[in-house]
């Protein structure tokens, strides 16, 4: 994987790349993951929910034979601008060991299927040839 951050455009605002290049032999796409634990509990904070989203993504990627270092893109959704900092803290911790960052989009949405959900994250991962 190679991060694409052209010098001709504004650098990314945070720990992500504007684009990613990969020659893939295996592709894994997750559905959006909510901050819900296996026992059905939902933490109260956006950061704690985002950590669970990333744990769930890790489990899905492992099931598909890839790992977090294979993530090319993250799409994330929060229900309020106030939840951005918590999500970004969890995302930055999740990606801390990666020298190349994936592409990333963060959107503010009006809500999810249940009012207690504050964050949803989906991933696109590819194992290279």
BELURTA-V112579 format. One record per residue. RES is the residue in three letters. D_LAST is the distance of its C-alpha to the last C-alpha in whole Angstrom. Layout:
RES | D_LAST
RES | D_LAST
This chain:
UNK | 10
UNK | 13
UNK | 17
UNK | 19
UNK | 22
UNK | 24
UNK | 28
UNK | 30
UNK | 30
UNK | 31
UNK | 29
UNK | 27
UNK | 30
UNK | 29
UNK | 25
UNK | 23
UNK | 21
UNK | 22
UNK | 19
UNK | 15
UNK | 12
UNK | 9
UNK | 6
UNK | 5
UNK | 5
UNK | 8
UNK | 11
UNK | 14
UNK | 17
UNK | 21
UNK | 24
UNK | 26
UNK | 27
UNK | 31
UNK | 32
UNK | 34
UNK | 34
UNK | 33
UNK | 37
UNK | 38
UNK | 39
UNK | 38
UNK | 39
UNK | 41
UNK | 39
UNK | 36
UNK | 34
UNK | 35
UNK | 33
UNK | 30
UNK | 30
UNK | 30
UNK | 28
UNK | 25
UNK | 26
UNK | 25
UNK | 22
UNK | 21
UNK | 22
UNK | 20
UNK | 17
UNK | 18
UNK | 19
UNK | 16
UNK | 14
UNK | 12
UNK | 15
UNK | 16
UNK | 14
UNK | 12
UNK | 15
UNK | 14
UNK | 18
UNK | 21
UNK | 24
UNK | 27
UNK | 31
UNK | 34
UNK | 38
UNK | 39
UNK | 39
UNK | 40
UNK | 37
UNK | 35
UNK | 35
UNK | 35
UNK | 32
UNK | 30
UNK | 32
UNK | 30
UNK | 26
UNK | 27
UNK | 27
UNK | 24
UNK | 22
UNK | 24
UNK | 22
UNK | 19
UNK | 19
UNK | 17
UNK | 19
UNK | 18
UNK | 20
UNK | 23
UNK | 26
UNK | 29
UNK | 32
UNK | 35
UNK | 36
UNK | 40
UNK | 39
UNK | 37
UNK | 38
UNK | 40
UNK | 42
UNK | 41
UNK | 37
UNK | 37
UNK | 33
UNK | 30
UNK | 26
UNK | 23
UNK | 19
UNK | 16
UNK | 13
UNK | 9
UNK | 7
UNK | 4
UNK | 0
